[in-house]
Amino acid sequence: MTFGLYITHPQIRIDPDVPVPQWGLSEVGRARAEQASRSGWARKLGRIISSDETKAIETAEILATASGIAVETAHDTHENDRSATGFLPPSEFEKAADWFFAHPDQSFKGWERAVDAQARIVSAVNRILADHDPKMPIAFVGHGGVGTLLKCYLAGRPIGRDRDQPPGGGNLFCFGLADRAVSCEWTPIETWEGIRA
């Protein structure tokens, strides 16, 4: 099976004085991405598509060293737009994220609605895959919120936070390029062993 991956960036440097899209990887996050880049599956990737947010690009660039490919960016694969509230402390953010997933047709204090963010990420992935060689493994590198929304769609499941990635980021799920069926649950990037023959 030729595989597609959705990969979320690992741990980041949180800085309330820097716009969220410009946050980069922490030392822990960078080390995890570097460890993942040494895995067999990373060497098989023929394309890597990243959102244009710093933490995703940094993750994608580290992974791209395994196969020597260039990172492509897709501007419509960014995280759900939360700029209306600005930075929220972690405890407040978790409550807001719970609400976001529980009320997908409504906006949390001006945030992009979950249904709209899902439609955007699904459209972006479908557009990219429409002219992609189905024999070439591909990875999309982005963010946990829209990654979960994409996973819900591909799995034919309703939007829900119970399908969200484990805390900390740096996880992936795999799907078949032929049938777009999800073939593994969220798995840490440094421990995924690839497709078993």
Secondary structure, DSSP 8 states (H G I E B T S, - for coil): --EEEEEE---B---TTS-GGG--B-HHHHHHHHHHHTSHHHHH-SEEEE-SSHHHHHHHHHHHTTTT--EEE-GGG-----TTT----HHHHHHHHHHHHH-TTS-STT---HHHHHHHHHHHHHHHHHTS-TTS-EEEEE-HHHHHHHHHHHHT----GGGS--TTS-EEEEEETTT--EEEEEEETTT------
